[in-house]
Amino acid sequence: MNAVPFAMRTLRRQPARAALGILGIAAVGALLFDMLMLSRGLVLSMQDALDRGGFDIRVTATPSLPGTGPRIAAATATAAAMAALAEVDEAVALRFGEGRVITAPGAPPIAFALFGAEPSRRRPWTLVDGRDLLRRTDAPVGEMLVNETLARMLNVRPGGSITLRASCARLTEALPAVTVRVAGIARFPFDPVSQGTAAMNRLDFASACGRPADDEADIILAAVAPGSDTERARDAMARARPELAVATNAELVGRLEESGFSYFRQISTVLASVTAVFGLLLITVLLTVSVNQRLGTIAALRAIGFSRRRMMTDVVVESALMVGIGGVLAIPAGLLLAEWLDRILKRIPGIPAELHFFVFEPRALAVHVLVLVGTAIVAALYPIRLVARLPIAATLRNEVIS
């Protein structure tokens, strides 16, 4: 009988111990798998969300995040100049602000995020109901899109109207109220679960803020032209306007990974290390108990001709079987646990609904397998040492006497 059937028979002889051991390894493996997915989950989720928006490059006045630094002046001309580059397919200027709606006298106003954007072929939102914004050049304040959260807050549907006070400055403003028509309901990227958001044409946005001639933008989004690549388009835009900060989606995510997301990488590394050590101790104890319970059997097998190497191989195969079965069970268990934990963490205020803390990637699975393989080998070292140094005659004599 070769080593694998022999090790399987050994596990079947004590089904309760084997089952508990495999379940313990599965639980440890699931936690380890989740920590590996957590380490880069937000980074991968952010990259995917940015790429799905259809824009590859972001331009700001400084390397700071949009809305925190100075604005881009002459935004219409700047966006047009960038869109005219051969490497760029389209460029859209955006302006961020805030809106407030008073629903009843004496009641606190409902505040929501408000931004203005020029309608384009690529929209920084996804239409859900109603129609999209129309391009306009001169008209009084007209229409807007709202997200589903704001539609529920204001109990409004496409075709309805909203009377709001807009604010485009970073200081509180006392502007007159304006009435706009709701053209449709849309989903906006990076919307927190409980935050209301609305979008207007940039000219409507400026008019609502009492500055019809305002031509500033917080950010310009650009899409790379077919046949060009992101780096070449970024370099062309930087040469055209060297005073502006031009960054690709990957560069923006890299900055966030080095600053805001490093905490999750650090905590996942610590928890993954602790989980791996716990799994190592668990498997070592299980194998050691199994070997100690079978010392008499091992000595008898050695006495009838089984080699030391064969018995040591049996211990390694037994460890591999337990870790292998537990590791396979850990993957679906880890995915289910990650989904549950992700829902809990996304309740944190300010977390965008489309971002995820736990994201599956092949690298996480590969590291998971390598860690389990290494754990199985290291955990078998001490039991192997017991088998290798087992005194055959003395063990058999003790078995007879006892």
N, C-alpha and C positions, 0 to 999 in steps of 0.2 A: 504493500500500500504506500503510495507516495504521500508527500507532506500535506497536501491540501485536503484530501478526504480524511486523513488522520486528525487534522486540526478541527475539521467540521464535526467529526464524531466526538472529539473532546468537548466541544461547545454544546452538543446535543445531550451529553451525559448530565450536564447541569443547566437545564434550560432557564431556570429562574435567574441564576447568576448571569448567564450569557445575555438574557433579554434585558435585565436591568443595566448591565454594562453597555450594551448597544444603545439603549435609550439615553443613558447618560452621555455617551459620546455624541449622539445625535443632537442632544440639547446644547452641549458645548460647541459642536460644529455649527449649529444654527446661529448661536450668538457670534461666533467668530466670523461667519459669512456675512452677517448683518454689519459688523464693525468694518469689514472690508468694503462693503457697499457704501457705508456712511462716509468713509474717508474722502471719496471723490464724488459723492452723490450730488451735492449742490453744484459743484463745478460742471459736471456733465449735464445736469438739468438746466443750468443757466445757459450753457453753450447751445443746447438743443433749442431752448426757447428763443434765443437770439437768432439762430439760423432759420427757424421756422417763420420768423417775421418777414423774411424776404430781403432784408437789408444786411449788407456785409461789412459796412464801414460806418463809423460814427465820428462826427466832427464837433468839437467844442472849442470855446475860446481859450481854455486852459486844460491841462490833463485832469482836472478835478471832475467829479461826477456832475452830470447835467443838473442845473438848478441850484448848484452850490457856489459856482464861480461867476465871473462876468459873462455877459451874453455876446452873441455874435452880431455885430452891426451890419446893416445893409444885407439882411438875410436873403431877401428875394434875389438880388444880384449875385450873391455868393453861391446860392444853390444853383442858379442858372449857369454860372460859370463852371461849376463842378460837373453839372449834367452835360455840358458841352464837350467835356473831355472824351477822347475816344475810348478810354478804359472804363468809363462810367456810363451806366445805362439810365439811371435816374437818381435824383437827389431831392429830398423833401425836408423843408425846414419845420421845426416844431418849437412851440412856446408853451411853457408850463405855468400854471397858476392855480387858483382856487375859486370855487363858487360856493355861495351860501343861499339857502332857500328858507324863508320864514313861512312855516305852515299854519301857524295860529298866533294871534296876539299874545305876547308874554311868553310864548314857548321858545325854547332854545332853537336857533337855526340849525338846519341840516347842512353840514359842510361836506364837500366832496372835491376830489381832484378834477381839475379842468385843464385841458390843453388845446392848443390850436394847431392845425396842420393843413397844409395845402393838399386838396384832393389829388390823387395821382393813380397811376395804374397799380402800384403796390400800396396797400393801405396798412398802416400800423395798428390795425384792428381787424376783427372778424365779424361780419354782419350776421346777426341772429334773426332779427325780425324787422319788418319795415323796409325802407330803402336807405341807400348810402347818401352821404353829403354830396351836394352838387358844387361844381366849381363856380365861383362868383368873383367879380372884379369890383363892382360898386353897387351897394344896396344897403339899406339899414340892416341892423342886426336881425338875423333870420332864423336859423335852425341849428340843431345839435343832435348828437348821438349820446345815448346813456347806456350804462351797463345794466345788467339784470338786477344788481343790488340796489342801485339808485332808482331804478324803475319801481321796485317794491317799496322803497322808502317813501317815494313821492306819489305812489299809486298812479303812475302815468304809463300810457301806451303810445305807440306810434300814431301821430296825428294830434296828440294832446299838446298842451303848452305848459311852460314853466316860467315863473317870474323869479329871477335870481339877481344876486349882486355878485359881480365878478371882481377878482383881485389879481392883477398881473405883477404887482410889486412884491418884494419880500417883506414889506412892512404892511401893517393893517391899513386899509383904505376905506373911506366912507364914500362909496360911489352910488349913484342912483340905480334903482332897480330897472332891469330890462326884461322883456318878455320874448321868449324864443319858442319855436315850434320843435317838437320832438320828431325827427325824421325817422329814426329807427333805434333798435336796441342792438348793441354790439358787445363783443368780448375784447378787452384790451390786454395787451401783454403785461405781465408782472402786477396784475391787480391783486391786492390782498383780498382774502375771502369776504370780509365784512366792509370793504371800502367802496363807496360810491365813486364812479368816474364818469366823466362826460367829455366829449370832443366837439369842437367847432372848427369851421374854416378859420384860418389864421387871421384873416381880415375881420371876420365876425368877432373873433376873440379880442382883437385890439379895440374894436368899436365898443364891445361890452365893457372893456376896461376903461373906457373914456379916452382912449388914445388912438383914434382912427389912422393917424399917420405913423404909428409905431411900426418899425420894420426890423425889430430885433428877434433873435431866436436863441433858445437855450441849447439846441442841438440840431445838426443836420444829419439825416440818415441817407446813406448812398448805397445803391445796388451796383454790383460789378457788371459790366457789359459782357454778353456772350462772347466767348473766345479769349477773354482776358482773365487774369488771375487776381486774387485779392491783394497780394503784396504789390503788384505792379500798379494797380489802381490806387492803392494807398500812397505810394511814392509820387504818383502823378498829381494827386490832390495836395500832397504836402508841398510839392514844388510850386503849384499854382497859388497856394495861400500859405506861405511858410509861417505866418504869425498865428495860425490856428493849430490846434492839437488834433491829429488824425490818427485813429486807432481802429484796427480790425476787431471783429468779435472775439477772436482768440486772444488778442492782446488785452482787451478789456477784461475778459474772464481771468487771464493770468494775473492782472493787477488785483482783482478781487480775491483770487486764491491766495495771494501772498499776504493780503491784509485781513479782510473780513472772514474768509473761509478757512484760514489756517487753524482756527480753534477746533473745527470739526475734524480736521486731519490729525491734530494732536490728540484729541480725546479718543478718537477711534484707534490710534496707534497704541495708546495706553491700555484701553479696554481689550483690544485684540491680543496684546501681549499677556495680560492677566488671564484671559480666557484660554490661550494656548498653554500657559503654565498649569492652569487648573486641569485641562484635558490631559496633559502629560502625567500629572500626579494621579489622576483617576485611572488611566490605562495602566500605569505602572503598578498601582495597588491591585487592580483586578488580575493582572497577569501574575503578580507575585503570589497572591492568594491561590490562584489556580495551580501554579507550579508547586507550592508548598503542600497542597492537598494531594498532589500526584507524585510526590517524591518516591514513594514505594513502587508505583507503577513504572516510573522512569528508570529507577534502579533495576527493576526486573527486566525491562526491555534492553537496558545496557548489558545485562548479564547474558541474555540469549543472543546477543550479536549486534544490536543496534549501535551505531557509532555515535560518538559525542557530537560530531557535526550534524548528524541526522536529528538528534534530539534538540539541538540548538535551533536548527531550521524549523522544527515543529513549533517552537515558541514564537519565532518571528512570524510564521504563517498564521498562527492563532491571533497574534496582535494585528496583523494585516487584515484578517477577516473581520475582526471586531471593528476596527477603525474604518474599513471599507464599507461595511454595511451601515454603520452609524453615519459615516460621511455622506453616503447616498441619501439617507433619510434626512440629513441635515439641510439639504438644498431646498426641497419644497417647504420644510418647516421654517427655514430662514426667510424664504420669500413671503410666506404668510405672516410671520412675525414682523417683517419689515413693513409690510402694508399696514398693519395695525399701528406700529410705532410711528409711521409716517403721518397717519391721520391725527395722532395725538400731537406731534410736533408742529403740524401745520395750523394748530389752534393758536400758536403764538401770534400776538398782534403784529401786523405789518408783514407777515410772510405771504408772498404772492401765491395765488391758488395753483398756478401751473408749475411751480417749483417743487421738487421732491428731495427729501434728505437721503433716501436710499434708492440708488439706481444700479441696476444690474449691468455689469460689463464683463467681457470675457477675461480681462485681467484679474478681476476679483475672484472669479472661479478658479483661475490657474493658481493664484496665490493660496486660495483655500485648499486646493488639492496638495500643493507642495508642503504647506504647513502640516496637514494631516499625515502625509507620508513621513515627513521628518519626525513628527510626534510618535508615530507607530514604531519607527526604528529606535529612537532614543528610549521610549518606554520599555522596549524589550531588552535593553542592555543589562539591567540588573537581574531579571529572571534568567537570562542567558548565562550570566555569571554563576548563578546558583546551580544551573544544570551542568555547566562545564566543570565545576569543582565538586560535584556530588560524589561522595565516597560510596561506591557501590556496595561493598561488603558490609560496612557499618550500617548503611541505610536498610539493607535487607535484614540484618540481625535485629535492628530496632523494630522493624515491622513485625517480625516473628514474635519478639518478646512482648510487644505492646498488644 
